[in-house]
Amino acid sequence: MIAAGIDFGGTKLMLGFVDQAGQILGQQTFPTPKERGPEGVADFALEKLHALGRSRGIELERCVGVGSTVPALANTKAGMLLYAPAHGWWDVPFARMLEERFRLPARIANDVNACALAELRFGLGRQLRNFLWVTVSTGVGSALILEGQLYEGSGALAGEIGHFVLEPEGYECGCGMRGCVEAIAAGPAIARRARELGVQAADAREVARLAAQGDPKAKAALRASEDYLAQAFSYAVNLLDLDAVVLGGGVSQSLDLAYVERAMLAKVIMRERRKVRVLPTTLGYSAALVGAASLVLPG
């Protein structure tokens, strides 16, 4: 069985086909045509998936369905994009739009939930029952897998550790609060902190490169974010008794995960008897695409 997958991001649109083993059978990436609105994005995805399918010998009409991430808060059960702050979209029935165009069953999820579902089915989740999936990039997003199931909560907002407030007088967050994990630990915060320390770096990637070369101020900027993340993870572990925290996203590749794990465990109760791990995702750059397709793959 094959599913069509759409990783609908704020700036990129990754499209592809995924089989029941989680293998990607073909994929392409385009700039997100957000100026066309949600209907235009759905039309664009249909056109490009048809073309990609023809080039790979895959008939789109014979797929079991189409799954899509959305760059927004989303209600998976209702198929609704609730709020996309980067686009100013509210209450968009995006799953229905896809069903009408593709004439296939369609489901949606936000990108982090999709990554968590992909990890659950095809990655580390095969050995873990309870884990937090966290992406650290330009923001900090997270999703909860509890007892082998995605947990979304009453309003599909569960797992948002990016908005734990750790520093009430810290950097302002896009949500309107100050000192959220996202505001003080994500990529932009790393770059901002480094510049405040006198490091000439345009972004977190440059800070990480300088830190790897031994720059002590760049190292300090990264370490602060590692400490904030460890603190947030410890709260989640103490509350939910998790097996692990699984990290993805571009910035996560620059973090010292062994240090983050030690710093987290220092704040966890009964740490001597627990084996809570901080682990990198096994699925890499395409986790969200695989997760999107897995929304409609049976099994």
Phi and psi restraints in degrees (value plus and minus 20) as a CYANA .aco file:
   2 ILE   PHI    -149.4  -109.4
   2 ILE   PSI     119.7   159.7
   3 ALA   PHI    -140.8  -100.8
   3 ALA   PSI     130.4   170.4
   4 ALA   PHI    -109.1   -69.1
   4 ALA   PSI     118.0   158.0
   5 GLY   PHI    -145.4  -105.4
   5 GLY   PSI     124.4   164.4
   6 ILE   PHI    -150.3  -110.3
   6 ILE   PSI      98.6   138.6
   7 ASP   PHI    -120.3   -80.3
   7 ASP   PSI      75.8   115.8
   8 PHE   PHI    -112.0   -72.0
   8 PHE   PSI      79.0   119.0
   9 GLY   PHI    -122.9   -82.9
   9 GLY   PSI     155.9   195.9
  10 GLY   PHI     -86.4   -46.4
  10 GLY   PSI     -53.0   -13.0
  11 THR   PHI    -142.7  -102.7
  11 THR   PSI     -40.2    -0.2
  12 LYS   PHI    -148.0  -108.0
  12 LYS   PSI     132.0   172.0
  13 LEU   PHI    -145.6  -105.6
  13 LEU   PSI      89.9   129.9
  14 MET   PHI    -122.2   -82.2
  14 MET   PSI     108.6   148.6
  15 LEU   PHI    -142.2  -102.2
  15 LEU   PSI     126.0   166.0
  16 GLY   PHI    -193.9  -153.9
  16 GLY   PSI    -198.7  -158.7
  17 PHE   PHI    -142.5  -102.5
  17 PHE   PSI     118.3   158.3
  18 VAL   PHI    -152.6  -112.6
  18 VAL   PSI     117.0   157.0
  19 ASP   PHI    -114.4   -74.4
  19 ASP   PSI    -197.9  -157.9
  20 GLN   PHI     -90.6   -50.6
  20 GLN   PSI     -34.2     5.8
  21 ALA   PHI    -111.8   -71.8
  21 ALA   PSI     -17.6    22.4
  22 GLY   PHI      63.2   103.2
  22 GLY   PSI      -7.1    32.9
  23 GLN   PHI    -107.0   -67.0
  23 GLN   PSI     114.1   154.1
  24 ILE   PHI    -102.7   -62.7
  24 ILE   PSI     104.3   144.3
  25 LEU   PHI    -116.2   -76.2
  25 LEU   PSI     -24.6    15.4
  26 GLY   PHI     146.0   186.0
  26 GLY   PSI     119.4   159.4
  27 GLN   PHI    -172.0  -132.0
  27 GLN   PSI     134.4   174.4
  28 GLN   PHI    -163.9  -123.9
  28 GLN   PSI     132.6   172.6
  29 THR   PHI    -145.5  -105.5
  29 THR   PSI     117.8   157.8
  30 PHE   PHI    -154.8  -114.8
  30 PHE   PSI     138.6   178.6
  31 PRO   PHI     -83.5   -43.5
  31 PRO   PSI     119.1   159.1
  32 THR   PHI     -87.4   -47.4
  32 THR   PSI     102.7   142.7
  33 PRO   PHI    -101.3   -61.3
  33 PRO   PSI      38.7    78.7
  34 LYS   PHI     -85.1   -45.1
  34 LYS   PSI     -42.6    -2.6
  35 GLU   PHI     -85.5   -45.5
  35 GLU   PSI     -35.6     4.4
  36 ARG   PHI    -104.7   -64.7
  36 ARG   PSI     -26.8    13.2
  37 GLY   PHI      59.3    99.3
  37 GLY   PSI     153.4   193.4
  38 PRO   PHI     -82.1   -42.1
  38 PRO   PSI     -57.1   -17.1
  39 GLU   PHI     -83.6   -43.6
  39 GLU   PSI     -60.3   -20.3
  40 GLY   PHI     -86.8   -46.8
  40 GLY   PSI     -55.7   -15.7
  41 VAL   PHI     -83.9   -43.9
  41 VAL   PSI     -62.5   -22.5
  42 ALA   PHI     -83.5   -43.5
  42 ALA   PSI     -61.8   -21.8
  43 ASP   PHI     -82.8   -42.8
  43 ASP   PSI     -64.1   -24.1
  44 PHE   PHI     -82.4   -42.4
  44 PHE   PSI     -64.0   -24.0
  45 ALA   PHI     -82.2   -42.2
  45 ALA   PSI     -61.5   -21.5
  46 LEU   PHI     -81.0   -41.0
  46 LEU   PSI     -67.8   -27.8
  47 GLU   PHI     -80.0   -40.0
  47 GLU   PSI     -68.3   -28.3
  48 LYS   PHI     -92.8   -52.8
  48 LYS   PSI     -53.3   -13.3
  49 LEU   PHI     -90.2   -50.2
  49 LEU   PSI     -55.1   -15.1
  50 HIS   PHI     -79.1   -39.1
  50 HIS   PSI     -67.6   -27.6
  51 ALA   PHI     -84.9   -44.9
  51 ALA   PSI     -62.9   -22.9
  52 LEU   PHI     -84.1   -44.1
  52 LEU   PSI     -61.1   -21.1
  53 GLY   PHI     -80.9   -40.9
  53 GLY   PSI     -64.0   -24.0
  54 ARG   PHI     -80.7   -40.7
  54 ARG   PSI     -58.5   -18.5
  55 SER   PHI     -92.0   -52.0
  55 SER   PSI     -39.7     0.3
  56 ARG   PHI    -129.2   -89.2
  56 ARG   PSI     -16.3    23.7
  57 GLY   PHI      51.1    91.1
  57 GLY   PSI       9.8    49.8
  58 ILE   PHI    -134.2   -94.2
  58 ILE   PSI     105.5   145.5
  59 GLU   PHI    -106.8   -66.8
  59 GLU   PSI      94.4   134.4
  60 LEU   PHI     -76.2   -36.2
  60 LEU   PSI     -57.7   -17.7
  61 GLU   PHI     -84.4   -44.4
  61 GLU   PSI     -41.0    -1.0
  62 ARG   PHI    -114.4   -74.4
  62 ARG   PSI     -19.4    20.6
  63 CYS   PHI     -88.1   -48.1
  63 CYS   PSI     134.9   174.9
  64 VAL   PHI     -94.6   -54.6
  64 VAL   PSI     -37.2     2.8
  65 GLY   PHI     147.1   187.1
  65 GLY   PSI    -198.0  -158.0
  66 VAL   PHI    -149.3  -109.3
  66 VAL   PSI     108.2   148.2
  67 GLY   PHI    -136.2   -96.2
  67 GLY   PSI     125.2   165.2
  68 SER   PHI    -160.2  -120.2
  68 SER   PSI     118.7   158.7
  69 THR   PHI    -101.7   -61.7
  69 THR   PSI     142.9   182.9
  70 VAL   PHI    -156.4  -116.4
  70 VAL   PSI     124.6   164.6
  71 PRO   PHI    -103.6   -63.6
  71 PRO   PSI      42.2    82.2
  72 ALA   PHI    -187.6  -147.6
  72 ALA   PSI     147.9   187.9
  73 LEU   PHI     -88.8   -48.8
  73 LEU   PSI     116.6   156.6
  74 ALA   PHI    -162.1  -122.1
  74 ALA   PSI     129.0   169.0
  75 ASN   PHI    -124.9   -84.9
  75 ASN   PSI      83.7   123.7
  76 THR   PHI     -81.1   -41.1
  76 THR   PSI     -64.5   -24.5
  77 LYS   PHI     -83.1   -43.1
  77 LYS   PSI     -59.2   -19.2
  78 ALA   PHI    -106.8   -66.8
  78 ALA   PSI     -31.9     8.1
  79 GLY   PHI      51.6    91.6
  79 GLY   PSI       5.4    45.4
  80 MET   PHI    -127.3   -87.3
  80 MET   PSI     111.7   151.7
  81 LEU   PHI    -101.1   -61.1
  81 LEU   PSI      93.2   133.2
  82 LEU   PHI    -100.9   -60.9
  82 LEU   PSI     -66.6   -26.6
  83 TYR   PHI    -180.1  -140.1
  83 TYR   PSI     102.4   142.4
  84 ALA   PHI    -134.0   -94.0
  84 ALA   PSI      74.2   114.2
  85 PRO   PHI     -81.5   -41.5
  85 PRO   PSI     -52.6   -12.6
  86 ALA   PHI     -88.5   -48.5
  86 ALA   PSI     -42.7    -2.7
  87 HIS   PHI    -132.3   -92.3
  87 HIS   PSI     -34.1     5.9
  88 GLY   PHI      54.2    94.2
  88 GLY   PSI       7.2    47.2
  89 TRP   PHI    -118.5   -78.5
  89 TRP   PSI     117.9   157.9
  90 TRP   PHI    -146.5  -106.5
  90 TRP   PSI     121.1   161.1
  91 ASP   PHI      28.7    68.7
  91 ASP   PSI      40.1    80.1
  92 VAL   PHI    -121.4   -81.4
  92 VAL   PSI     102.9   142.9
  93 PRO   PHI     -99.2   -59.2
  93 PRO   PSI      48.0    88.0
  94 PHE   PHI     -87.3   -47.3
  94 PHE   PSI     -55.4   -15.4
  95 ALA   PHI     -81.5   -41.5
  95 ALA   PSI     -62.5   -22.5
  96 ARG   PHI     -84.4   -44.4
  96 ARG   PSI     -58.6   -18.6
  97 MET   PHI     -79.6   -39.6
  97 MET   PSI     -61.6   -21.6
  98 LEU   PHI     -87.1   -47.1
  98 LEU   PSI     -63.3   -23.3
  99 GLU   PHI     -80.9   -40.9
  99 GLU   PSI     -61.0   -21.0
 100 GLU   PHI     -84.9   -44.9
 100 GLU   PSI     -55.8   -15.8
 101 ARG   PHI    -105.1   -65.1
 101 ARG   PSI     -64.8   -24.8
 102 PHE   PHI    -103.7   -63.7
 102 PHE   PSI     -39.7     0.3
 103 ARG   PHI      36.7    76.7
 103 ARG   PSI      21.1    61.1
 104 LEU   PHI    -157.4  -117.4
 104 LEU   PSI     137.5   177.5
 105 PRO   PHI     -79.3   -39.3
 105 PRO   PSI     121.8   161.8
 106 ALA   PHI    -157.1  -117.1
 106 ALA   PSI     122.2   162.2
 107 ARG   PHI    -158.4  -118.4
 107 ARG   PSI     133.2   173.2
 108 ILE   PHI    -149.8  -109.8
 108 ILE   PSI     140.6   180.6
 109 ALA   PHI    -177.2  -137.2
 109 ALA   PSI     137.4   177.4
 110 ASN   PHI     -89.6   -49.6
 110 ASN   PSI     142.7   182.7
 111 ASP   PHI     -81.7   -41.7
 111 ASP   PSI     -57.7   -17.7
 112 VAL   PHI     -91.1   -51.1
 112 VAL   PSI     -61.0   -21.0
 113 ASN   PHI     -80.5   -40.5
 113 ASN   PSI     -59.9   -19.9
 114 ALA   PHI     -83.5   -43.5
 114 ALA   PSI     -61.8   -21.8
 115 CYS   PHI     -81.3   -41.3
 115 CYS   PSI     -62.8   -22.8
 116 ALA   PHI     -82.8   -42.8
 116 ALA   PSI     -60.4   -20.4
 117 LEU   PHI     -87.0   -47.0
 117 LEU   PSI     -58.5   -18.5
 118 ALA   PHI     -84.4   -44.4
 118 ALA   PSI     -62.7   -22.7
 119 GLU   PHI     -83.6   -43.6
 119 GLU   PSI     -59.4   -19.4
 120 LEU   PHI     -81.5   -41.5
 120 LEU   PSI     -64.0   -24.0
 121 ARG   PHI    -106.7   -66.7
 121 ARG   PSI     -55.9   -15.9
 122 PHE   PHI    -141.0  -101.0
 122 PHE   PSI     -24.7    15.3
 123 GLY   PHI    -146.7  -106.7
 123 GLY   PSI    -153.5  -113.5
 124 LEU   PHI     -82.5   -42.5
 124 LEU   PSI     -43.7    -3.7
 125 GLY   PHI     -82.7   -42.7
 125 GLY   PSI     -34.7     5.3
 126 ARG   PHI     -89.0   -49.0
 126 ARG   PSI     -37.8     2.2
 127 GLN   PHI    -132.4   -92.4
 127 GLN   PSI     -23.1    16.9
 128 LEU   PHI    -140.7  -100.7
 128 LEU   PSI     116.5   156.5
 129 ARG   PHI    -117.4   -77.4
 129 ARG   PSI     -51.7   -11.7
 130 ASN   PHI    -154.2  -114.2
 130 ASN   PSI      92.2   132.2
 131 PHE   PHI    -170.9  -130.9
 131 PHE   PSI     139.9   179.9
 132 LEU   PHI    -127.8   -87.8
 132 LEU   PSI     104.0   144.0
 133 TRP   PHI    -119.5   -79.5
 133 TRP   PSI     105.6   145.6
 134 VAL   PHI    -146.4  -106.4
 134 VAL   PSI     110.7   150.7
 135 THR   PHI    -126.8   -86.8
 135 THR   PSI     110.9   150.9
 136 VAL   PHI    -139.8   -99.8
 136 VAL   PSI      90.1   130.1
 137 SER   PHI    -165.6  -125.6
 137 SER   PSI    -140.2  -100.2
 138 THR   PHI     -93.4   -53.4
 138 THR   PSI     -35.3     4.7
 139 GLY   PHI    -157.3  -117.3
 139 GLY   PSI    -194.0  -154.0
 140 VAL   PHI    -147.6  -107.6
 140 VAL   PSI      90.1   130.1
 141 GLY   PHI    -136.6   -96.6
 141 GLY   PSI     136.3   176.3
 142 SER   PHI    -172.9  -132.9
 142 SER   PSI     138.7   178.7
 143 ALA   PHI    -163.6  -123.6
 143 ALA   PSI     130.1   170.1
 144 LEU   PHI    -129.5   -89.5
 144 LEU   PSI     108.7   148.7
 145 ILE   PHI    -130.0   -90.0
 145 ILE   PSI      95.8   135.8
 146 LEU   PHI    -141.9  -101.9
 146 LEU   PSI     106.3   146.3
 147 GLU   PHI      30.9    70.9
 147 GLU   PSI      20.9    60.9
 148 GLY   PHI      56.4    96.4
 148 GLY   PSI      -6.2    33.8
 149 GLN   PHI    -151.9  -111.9
 149 GLN   PSI     125.3   165.3
 150 LEU   PHI     -86.8   -46.8
 150 LEU   PSI     107.0   147.0
 151 TYR   PHI    -126.4   -86.4
 151 TYR   PSI      98.0   138.0
 152 GLU   PHI    -125.1   -85.1
 152 GLU   PSI     -38.2     1.8
 153 GLY   PHI      63.1   103.1
 153 GLY   PSI    -197.8  -157.8
 154 SER   PHI     -84.7   -44.7
 154 SER   PSI     -57.4   -17.4
 155 GLY   PHI    -136.5   -96.5
 155 GLY   PSI       2.6    42.6
 156 ALA   PHI      42.2    82.2
 156 ALA   PSI      11.5    51.5
 157 LEU   PHI    -139.3   -99.3
 157 LEU   PSI      -9.0    31.0
 158 ALA   PHI     -86.8   -46.8
 158 ALA   PSI     131.2   171.2
 159 GLY   PHI      68.5   108.5
 159 GLY   PSI     -12.1    27.9
 160 GLU   PHI    -100.2   -60.2
 160 GLU   PSI      48.4    88.4
 161 ILE   PHI     -89.7   -49.7
 161 ILE   PSI     -36.9     3.1
 162 GLY   PHI     -80.4   -40.4
 162 GLY   PSI     -35.9     4.1
 163 HIS   PHI    -135.6   -95.6
 163 HIS   PSI       1.0    41.0
 164 PHE   PHI     -86.9   -46.9
 164 PHE   PSI     109.2   149.2
 165 VAL   PHI    -109.1   -69.1
 165 VAL   PSI      93.2   133.2
 166 LEU   PHI    -123.8   -83.8
 166 LEU   PSI     -46.5    -6.5
 167 GLU   PHI    -152.7  -112.7
 167 GLU   PSI      72.2   112.2
 168 PRO   PHI     -76.9   -36.9
 168 PRO   PSI     -43.1    -3.1
 169 GLU   PHI    -126.1   -86.1
 169 GLU   PSI      -2.9    37.1
 170 GLY   PHI    -100.2   -60.2
 170 GLY   PSI    -187.7  -147.7
 171 TYR   PHI     -77.5   -37.5
 171 TYR   PSI     127.2   167.2
 172 GLU   PHI     -93.2   -53.2
 172 GLU   PSI     119.4   159.4
 173 CYS   PHI    -119.4   -79.4
 173 CYS   PSI     135.1   175.1
 174 GLY   PHI     -82.6   -42.6
 174 GLY   PSI     -38.5     1.5
 175 CYS   PHI     -97.7   -57.7
 175 CYS   PSI     -30.6     9.4
 176 GLY   PHI      85.7   125.7
 176 GLY   PSI     -35.9     4.1
 177 MET   PHI    -109.8   -69.8
 177 MET   PSI     156.0   196.0
 178 ARG   PHI    -139.7   -99.7
 178 ARG   PSI     125.3   165.3
 179 GLY   PHI      55.0    95.0
 179 GLY   PSI      -1.8    38.2
 180 CYS   PHI     -84.5   -44.5
 180 CYS   PSI     134.5   174.5
 181 VAL   PHI     -72.8   -32.8
 181 VAL   PSI     -63.7   -23.7
 182 GLU   PHI     -79.2   -39.2
 182 GLU   PSI     -60.5   -20.5
 183 ALA   PHI     -93.3   -53.3
 183 ALA   PSI     -46.4    -6.4
 184 ILE   PHI    -132.9   -92.9
 184 ILE   PSI     -26.0    14.0
 185 ALA   PHI    -147.2  -107.2
 185 ALA   PSI     -34.5     5.5
 186 ALA   PHI     -96.7   -56.7
 186 ALA   PSI     159.6   199.6
 187 GLY   PHI     -72.9   -32.9
 187 GLY   PSI     -70.3   -30.3
 188 PRO   PHI     -79.6   -39.6
 188 PRO   PSI     -55.0   -15.0
 189 ALA   PHI     -88.3   -48.3
 189 ALA   PSI     -58.2   -18.2
 190 ILE   PHI     -81.4   -41.4
 190 ILE   PSI     -66.1   -26.1
 191 ALA   PHI     -85.8   -45.8
 191 ALA   PSI     -61.9   -21.9
 192 ARG   PHI     -83.9   -43.9
 192 ARG   PSI     -64.6   -24.6
 193 ARG   PHI     -83.9   -43.9
 193 ARG   PSI     -59.9   -19.9
 194 ALA   PHI     -82.6   -42.6
 194 ALA   PSI     -62.6   -22.6
 195 ARG   PHI     -84.6   -44.6
 195 ARG   PSI     -57.8   -17.8
 196 GLU   PHI     -83.6   -43.6
 196 GLU   PSI     -46.6    -6.6
 197 LEU   PHI    -107.8   -67.8
 197 LEU   PSI     -20.9    19.1
 198 GLY   PHI      76.7   116.7
 198 GLY   PSI      -8.3    31.7
 199 VAL   PHI    -107.7   -67.7
 199 VAL   PSI     111.0   151.0
 200 GLN   PHI    -107.8   -67.8
 200 GLN   PSI      74.2   114.2
 201 ALA   PHI    -165.2  -125.2
 201 ALA   PSI     112.4   152.4
 202 ALA   PHI     -99.7   -59.7
 202 ALA   PSI     -49.8    -9.8
 203 ASP   PHI    -173.8  -133.8
 203 ASP   PSI     157.6   197.6
 204 ALA   PHI     -83.5   -43.5
 204 ALA   PSI     -53.6   -13.6
 205 ARG   PHI     -81.4   -41.4
 205 ARG   PSI     -61.3   -21.3
 206 GLU   PHI     -88.4   -48.4
 206 GLU   PSI     -58.4   -18.4
 207 VAL   PHI     -80.3   -40.3
 207 VAL   PSI     -64.6   -24.6
 208 ALA   PHI     -82.7   -42.7
 208 ALA   PSI     -59.2   -19.2
 209 ARG   PHI     -83.8   -43.8
 209 ARG   PSI     -62.9   -22.9
 210 LEU   PHI     -87.3   -47.3
 210 LEU   PSI     -58.4   -18.4
 211 ALA   PHI     -82.5   -42.5
 211 ALA   PSI     -60.5   -20.5
 212 ALA   PHI     -85.0   -45.0
 212 ALA   PSI     -45.9    -5.9
 213 GLN   PHI    -105.5   -65.5
 213 GLN   PSI     -22.7    17.3
 214 GLY   PHI      82.5   122.5
 214 GLY   PSI     -13.8    26.2
 215 ASP   PHI     -85.0   -45.0
 215 ASP   PSI      97.1   137.1
 216 PRO   PHI     -86.7   -46.7
 216 PRO   PSI     -53.0   -13.0
 217 LYS   PHI     -92.8   -52.8
 217 LYS   PSI     -57.5   -17.5
 218 ALA   PHI     -85.4   -45.4
 218 ALA   PSI     -59.7   -19.7
 219 LYS   PHI     -80.5   -40.5
 219 LYS   PSI     -61.1   -21.1
 220 ALA   PHI     -85.3   -45.3
 220 ALA   PSI     -57.8   -17.8
 221 ALA   PHI     -84.4   -44.4
 221 ALA   PSI     -61.9   -21.9
 222 LEU   PHI     -87.9   -47.9
 222 LEU   PSI     -62.2   -22.2
 223 ARG   PHI     -82.8   -42.8
 223 ARG   PSI     -56.1   -16.1
 224 ALA   PHI     -80.5   -40.5
 224 ALA   PSI     -63.2   -23.2
 225 SER   PHI     -86.6   -46.6
 225 SER   PSI     -58.9   -18.9
 226 GLU   PHI     -80.3   -40.3
 226 GLU   PSI     -60.1   -20.1
 227 ASP   PHI     -86.6   -46.6
 227 ASP   PSI     -61.7   -21.7
 228 TYR   PHI     -84.2   -44.2
 228 TYR   PSI     -62.7   -22.7
 229 LEU   PHI     -83.7   -43.7
 229 LEU   PSI     -62.8   -22.8
 230 ALA   PHI     -79.6   -39.6
 230 ALA   PSI     -60.9   -20.9
 231 GLN   PHI     -83.1   -43.1
 231 GLN   PSI     -66.3   -26.3
 232 ALA   PHI     -83.1   -43.1
 232 ALA   PSI     -61.5   -21.5
 233 PHE   PHI     -83.1   -43.1
 233 PHE   PSI     -58.3   -18.3
 234 SER   PHI     -83.4   -43.4
 234 SER   PSI     -56.9   -16.9
 235 TYR   PHI     -82.4   -42.4
 235 TYR   PSI     -64.6   -24.6
 236 ALA   PHI     -84.3   -44.3
 236 ALA   PSI     -61.0   -21.0
 237 VAL   PHI     -86.5   -46.5
 237 VAL   PSI     -64.1   -24.1
 238 ASN   PHI     -84.3   -44.3
 238 ASN   PSI     -54.4   -14.4
 239 LEU   PHI     -96.8   -56.8
 239 LEU   PSI     -59.9   -19.9
 240 LEU   PHI    -135.2   -95.2
 240 LEU   PSI     -25.1    14.9
 241 ASP   PHI      36.7    76.7
 241 ASP   PSI      38.0    78.0
 242 LEU   PHI    -101.4   -61.4
 242 LEU   PSI     137.4   177.4
 243 ASP   PHI    -102.6   -62.6
 243 ASP   PSI     -53.8   -13.8
 244 ALA   PHI    -184.0  -144.0
 244 ALA   PSI     143.0   183.0
 245 VAL   PHI    -136.7   -96.7
 245 VAL   PSI     105.8   145.8
 246 VAL   PHI    -130.2   -90.2
 246 VAL   PSI     108.2   148.2
 247 LEU   PHI    -131.0   -91.0
 247 LEU   PSI     118.9   158.9
 248 GLY   PHI    -156.8  -116.8
 248 GLY   PSI    -194.5  -154.5
 249 GLY   PHI      74.8   114.8
 249 GLY   PSI     132.1   172.1
 250 GLY   PHI     -77.8   -37.8
 250 GLY   PSI     -62.2   -22.2
 251 VAL   PHI     -88.6   -48.6
 251 VAL   PSI     -51.6   -11.6
 252 SER   PHI     -79.8   -39.8
 252 SER   PSI     -46.7    -6.7
 253 GLN   PHI     -89.8   -49.8
 253 GLN   PSI     -37.1     2.9
 254 SER   PHI    -116.6   -76.6
 254 SER   PSI     -23.7    16.3
 255 LEU   PHI    -109.9   -69.9
 255 LEU   PSI     130.1   170.1
 256 ASP   PHI    -106.6   -66.6
 256 ASP   PSI      73.1   113.1
 257 LEU   PHI     -88.8   -48.8
 257 LEU   PSI     -49.1    -9.1
 258 ALA   PHI     -84.4   -44.4
 258 ALA   PSI     -60.2   -20.2
 259 TYR   PHI     -86.6   -46.6
 259 TYR   PSI     -64.3   -24.3
 260 VAL   PHI     -78.8   -38.8
 260 VAL   PSI     -60.8   -20.8
 261 GLU   PHI     -82.8   -42.8
 261 GLU   PSI     -65.8   -25.8
 262 ARG   PHI     -82.6   -42.6
 262 ARG   PSI     -62.6   -22.6
 263 ALA   PHI     -87.7   -47.7
 263 ALA   PSI     -55.7   -15.7
 264 MET   PHI     -85.4   -45.4
 264 MET   PSI     -69.4   -29.4
 265 LEU   PHI     -83.0   -43.0
 265 LEU   PSI     -47.3    -7.3
 266 ALA   PHI     -83.1   -43.1
 266 ALA   PSI     -38.5     1.5
 267 LYS   PHI    -132.9   -92.9
 267 LYS   PSI      -7.4    32.6
 268 VAL   PHI    -124.1   -84.1
 268 VAL   PSI     115.7   155.7
 269 ILE   PHI     -89.0   -49.0
 269 ILE   PSI     128.6   168.6
 270 MET   PHI      31.6    71.6
 270 MET   PSI      17.7    57.7
 271 ARG   PHI     -81.8   -41.8
 271 ARG   PSI     -46.1    -6.1
 272 GLU   PHI     -86.4   -46.4
 272 GLU   PSI     -42.5    -2.5
 273 ARG   PHI    -126.0   -86.0
 273 ARG   PSI     -15.8    24.2
 274 ARG   PHI    -138.5   -98.5
 274 ARG   PSI     133.0   173.0
 275 LYS   PHI    -145.0  -105.0
 275 LYS   PSI      33.8    73.8
 276 VAL   PHI     -96.9   -56.9
 276 VAL   PSI     108.1   148.1
 277 ARG   PHI    -129.9   -89.9
 277 ARG   PSI     134.9   174.9
 278 VAL   PHI    -134.3   -94.3
 278 VAL   PSI      95.4   135.4
 279 LEU   PHI    -148.7  -108.7
 279 LEU   PSI     127.4   167.4
 280 PRO   PHI     -97.3   -57.3
 280 PRO   PSI     127.7   167.7
 281 THR   PHI     -79.4   -39.4
 281 THR   PSI     128.9   168.9
 282 THR   PHI    -111.7   -71.7
 282 THR   PSI     -23.3    16.7
 283 LEU   PHI    -123.5   -83.5
 283 LEU   PSI     -32.1     7.9
 284 GLY   PHI      47.8    87.8
 284 GLY   PSI    -172.9  -132.9
 285 TYR   PHI     -83.3   -43.3
 285 TYR   PSI     -48.6    -8.6
 286 SER   PHI    -117.7   -77.7
 286 SER   PSI      -4.0    36.0
 287 ALA   PHI     -76.3   -36.3
 287 ALA   PSI     -62.6   -22.6
 288 ALA   PHI     -87.7   -47.7
 288 ALA   PSI     -56.3   -16.3
 289 LEU   PHI     -84.9   -44.9
 289 LEU   PSI     -65.0   -25.0
 290 VAL   PHI     -83.1   -43.1
 290 VAL   PSI     -61.6   -21.6
 291 GLY   PHI     -83.5   -43.5
 291 GLY   PSI     -59.3   -19.3
 292 ALA   PHI     -80.4   -40.4
 292 ALA   PSI     -67.9   -27.9
 293 ALA   PHI     -84.4   -44.4
 293 ALA   PSI     -55.7   -15.7
 294 SER   PHI     -85.9   -45.9
 294 SER   PSI     -37.9     2.1
 295 LEU   PHI     -80.6   -40.6
 295 LEU   PSI     -47.2    -7.2
 296 VAL   PHI    -136.5   -96.5
 296 VAL   PSI     -24.5    15.5
 297 LEU   PHI     -97.5   -57.5
 297 LEU   PSI     110.6   150.6
 298 PRO   PHI     -89.1   -49.1
 298 PRO   PSI     135.7   175.7
